[in-house]
Amino acid sequence: MNKFFGILTLCVLFLVPCAWGARVAFLDIAPRREYQHHNFFEHDELLRGHVSLEQASGIHTVCILWRDAYGRIAGADTVQVGPPVYGADFSIRLSDALSYYNRLETTLDGVPQGVGAEFRIQSNRPRGWDDYYSAVWANYAYEYFPALRQAGINTHMVYKDFPYYGQVMARDFETYVDNMCWRIFSPYHKWRSRWKAIKKQVAASPYNMSLLVRVPSFEDPATDEAIRTTVQQIVNFHKPHRPLFYNLADEIGIGDQSGPIDFDHSIYARNAFIRYLKNKYGTLEDLNKQWETEFDSYHEAAKSTLTLTDATMDRIWKNEIKKAFATVEEAAEYFGLSLSSLEDYVLLNARLKSTPPKTVQEIENLLPRLRKEFNLSSVTARQLESFARKFHEWTTSLSIPNPTDWNLSPWMDHKDFMDQSLARALGKAYRYARQADPEGIFGFTGGHSPGAFAGYNLEYLSRVVDLQVPYNLAEDVEILRSLNKDLILLSPTWGVDERGVRTLWYQLFHGDRGVIFWDNDEQRNKFIDKKTGELTPRARNFQQDLHELTSGIGKLIINSQRLHDRIAILYSHPSIRVHWMIQYLSLGREWILRESWHEFRQLYFNQVRTSLVKLIEDHHLQYDFVSYKQLEKGVLDGGEYDILFLPQTIALSDAEAQAIERFVANGGKVVADFRCGLMDESGKCRKTGALDKVFGIRSEKSPQAEINRVTAAGARKKILAGVPVYVHKYGKGKAIYLNRSLA
């Protein structure tokens, strides 16, 4: 240490006048490796180099200074240079490096020279995540980074071709690599025109499965290769810089985020769906029994329109029309058209179905075929237009809160297959990325709430990557942190005021390990005024708390163990699918008009889940979600939980029901609101509720009732807080059936 300060003092204070015209002409270093024109050294490595002079005479003293990204002098060496070669070797031990970006500067006889060299030092810190990071999604140049650091920001987004990449590194900011594989995982969000075009086509021709081809298909071998080459090329470019994390894609989805569509029916996806069906059912006989079909092959089943949303609604309407009209004559009077059977009304509507409705001229073109198929020799196009309108009015008037005869199996099986397909593709991207950078952290950003269409099945997605940045919709953060305790969670934020500051702390205590501020230089969202270089009101609002979060308290909380109060909430993704159909059946042909923002905001199931979570939290209690797959595997058998909540769990497999029954019999408590276990995991109605015996009730057939009617069958009706509920002792435990909504 004394030697270092002696050299440094000599470099700074040695003011012997240099010979006229002498200057440092060249400085060269010998890195262990070069990458993208950058010199890389390992931590604690001995940096060796050579310095030479020109226009010199006599003996001169050259001092080589090592400065880090913060301008601090971290090391130095002094050499004497003289005739006959006027060059000398030098070396500096790169010990205790504090920054990634570094540079060498020179002085000649105490006079600063303009010759130097830049180099990078690989960090020796572990690649784990044990502290709080604050990032901006922004495009700031070199001169703004001191202000960003002043605001409490320590991480910046980069793309592969980010124009300020070197400047970000020179300021020693952490980086995350954004949106590497969006062409695979979010093309319809990036190219909204493609999404709008395909939705328009499908709306006009809802049974045309050739339109329902996702481009690219997750099951196409060419997609696999595209994922591999794209991910590995980008990771190989960035890995020497040791990014904080790599974002495989932003706002992923089967379609546009959570937007409903019946993808994917490409030949590759169809073959994969056949494999899915064989694995699930084992025999074609068992598939036909579950689906209530008579297919001769798996291929016939996989290409069937029964997997489509419109065909699934048709199947429901075929049952409902028989309940609505006692005879064909009654239906003919209502619809203004006489057909041979009640089912023919549903079939004719399917032939005419379009959004917006077909015009008279369009129907005119279909008349010859329709007259022949439905024996309508004298019908006019205008009559058929009127029928289509009347049928749509009838379907939109239907409300079936408690289905008794539905079978959604083909539709739900295909939705589950697509959920797995997306997760499987993400898993491939993750594995390819890890091959390129085994120590890297990989994830995706802009995650949505669980839904029927989008692929956001958190049972599958929670375990395929290291990190997620969900939008915190419908308790998705709580589900994710419950299903995978090792998953790194961050939140994006558009917050600008004190409420946004409070949210940072709230999310920290709910599992966040950092935050990403959206900052696209908008007046409201920007952190720095680029005209003045000053912090904006938004930055100043967050400044104090960001410094606090990144100065120890965040690390302390992140590395603390989260405890629950032995409360479990079931995350039932099959029930989400059923609830979508219950809630939106009345849309009829117009379901295709729904977009991503409709799904997470309007789904009743989401409101119920949030209500239950807030109810528990308001009592200062903590909980975990457990998934339907975990339930089947015995998550309740280990004695970790005392009570299980079943919010709107309409779809239960036999294995789930048996696990719950076992849990209660062994002393656990279970609480359900209503509509519990009326269907199996594929959306096929049961004759009796799967847990009726456990709850000591008998579910009655009440499809139009908002709350399914039940009668006591062993349970005692008790008044709790003025509300009647069913309480049943079962084995050593207790089952409570509220028979009312929590939302």
GICOR-V619376 format. One record per backbone hydrogen bond with DSSP energy under -0.5 kcal/mol. CO is the residue of the C=O (numbers start at 1). NH is the residue of the N-H. If there is no record, write none. Layout:
((CO:NH) (CO:NH))
This chain:
((1:5) (2:6) (3:7) (4:8) (5:9) (6:10) (7:11) (8:12) (9:13) (10:14) (13:15) (19:22) (23:25) (23:54) (26:52) (28:50) (29:31) (33:40) (35:38) (38:35) (38:40) (39:120) (40:32) (40:33) (41:122) (42:45) (45:47) (45:94) (47:92) (48:30) (49:90) (50:28) (51:88) (52:25) (52:26) (54:23) (60:62) (60:81) (61:63) (61:109) (62:79) (63:65) (63:107) (64:77) (65:67) (65:105) (66:74) (66:75) (67:103) (68:71) (72:68) (72:74) (75:66) (77:64) (79:62) (81:60) (82:86) (86:53) (88:51) (90:49) (92:47) (92:94) (93:95) (94:44) (100:121) (101:69) (102:119) (103:67) (104:117) (105:65) (106:113) (107:63) (107:109) (108:111) (110:112) (111:108) (117:104) (119:102) (120:41) (120:122) (133:135) (133:515) (134:154) (134:155) (135:517) (136:138) (136:157) (137:519) (141:144) (142:145) (144:148) (145:149) (146:150) (147:151) (148:152) (148:153) (149:152) (154:174) (155:136) (156:176) (158:178) (159:162) (162:165) (164:168) (165:169) (166:170) (167:171) (168:173) (169:101) (169:172) (174:156) (175:244) (175:245) (176:158) (176:178) (177:247) (179:182) (181:184) (181:185) (182:186) (185:253) (186:190) (187:191) (190:192) (191:194) (191:195) (192:196) (193:197) (194:198) (195:199) (196:200) (197:201) (198:202) (199:203) (200:204) (201:205) (203:355) (205:208) (207:209) (208:211) (211:213) (212:214) (212:264) (212:265) (214:216) (217:220) (220:223) (220:224) (221:225) (222:226) (223:227) (224:228) (225:229) (226:230) (227:231) (228:232) (229:233) (230:234) (231:235) (232:236) (233:237) (234:238) (235:239) (238:241) (239:242) (245:177) (246:248) (246:443) (247:180) (248:181) (249:445) (255:257) (256:259) (257:255) (266:270) (267:271) (268:272) (269:273) (270:274) (271:275) (272:276) (273:277) (274:278) (275:279) (276:280) (277:281) (277:282) (278:282) (281:283) (283:287) (284:288) (285:289) (286:290) (287:291) (288:292) (288:293) (297:301) (298:302) (299:303) (301:304) (304:307) (305:308) (308:312) (309:313) (310:314) (311:315) (312:316) (313:317) (314:318) (315:319) (316:319) (316:320) (317:321) (318:322) (319:323) (320:324) (321:325) (327:331) (328:332) (329:333) (330:334) (331:335) (332:336) (332:337) (337:339) (341:345) (342:345) (342:346) (343:347) (344:348) (345:349) (346:350) (347:351) (348:352) (349:353) (352:358) (359:363) (360:364) (361:365) (362:366) (363:366) (363:367) (364:367) (366:370) (367:371) (368:372) (369:373) (370:374) (371:375) (371:376) (376:379) (380:384) (381:385) (382:386) (383:387) (384:388) (385:389) (386:390) (387:391) (388:392) (389:393) (390:394) (391:395) (392:396) (393:397) (394:397) (395:398) (406:685) (408:412) (409:413) (410:414) (411:415) (412:416) (413:417) (414:418) (415:419) (416:420) (417:421) (418:422) (419:423) (420:424) (421:425) (422:426) (423:427) (424:428) (425:429) (426:430) (427:431) (428:432) (429:433) (430:434) (431:435) (432:436) (433:437) (437:440) (441:246) (442:466) (442:467) (443:248) (444:469) (445:251) (445:252) (447:471) (454:254) (455:457) (456:451) (456:458) (457:460) (457:461) (458:462) (460:463) (461:464) (466:488) (467:444) (468:490) (469:446) (469:447) (470:492) (473:476) (475:479) (476:480) (477:481) (478:482) (479:483) (480:484) (484:487) (487:489) (488:468) (489:513) (491:516) (493:518) (497:500) (497:501) (498:502) (499:503) (500:504) (501:505) (502:506) (503:507) (504:508) (505:509) (506:510) (507:510) (507:512) (508:511) (511:489) (513:133) (514:491) (515:135) (516:493) (516:518) (517:137) (517:519) (522:526) (527:536) (528:530) (529:532) (529:533) (529:534) (534:529) (536:540) (537:541) (538:542) (539:543) (540:544) (542:546) (543:547) (544:548) (545:549) (546:550) (548:551) (548:553) (548:554) (549:554) (552:556) (553:557) (554:558) (555:559) (557:560) (560:562) (566:642) (566:643) (567:624) (568:645) (569:626) (570:572) (571:573) (571:628) (572:576) (573:577) (574:578) (575:579) (576:580) (577:581) (578:582) (579:583) (580:584) (581:585) (584:587) (585:588) (587:590) (588:591) (589:592) (590:593) (591:594) (595:598) (595:599) (596:600) (597:601) (598:602) (599:603) (603:606) (603:607) (604:608) (605:609) (606:610) (607:611) (608:612) (609:613) (610:614) (611:615) (612:616) (613:617) (614:618) (615:619) (616:619) (616:621) (617:620) (622:565) (624:569) (626:571) (627:631) (628:632) (629:633) (630:635) (631:634) (634:637) (635:638) (636:639) (642:669) (643:568) (644:671) (645:570) (646:648) (646:649) (646:673) (648:650) (649:677) (650:652) (650:679) (653:657) (654:658) (655:659) (656:660) (657:661) (658:662) (659:663) (660:664) (661:665) (662:666) (663:668) (664:667) (664:733) (665:732) (668:734) (669:644) (670:736) (671:646) (672:738) (673:739) (673:740) (675:677) (675:678) (677:690) (678:686) (679:652) (680:683) (683:408) (683:685) (684:680) (689:692) (691:695) (692:696) (692:697) (696:713) (696:715) (698:711) (700:702) (702:705) (703:402) (709:700) (711:698) (715:714) (716:718) (716:727) (718:720) (718:725) (719:721) (720:723) (723:720) (725:718) (725:727) (726:737) (727:716) (728:735) (730:733) (733:730) (734:670) (735:728) (736:672) (736:738) (737:726))
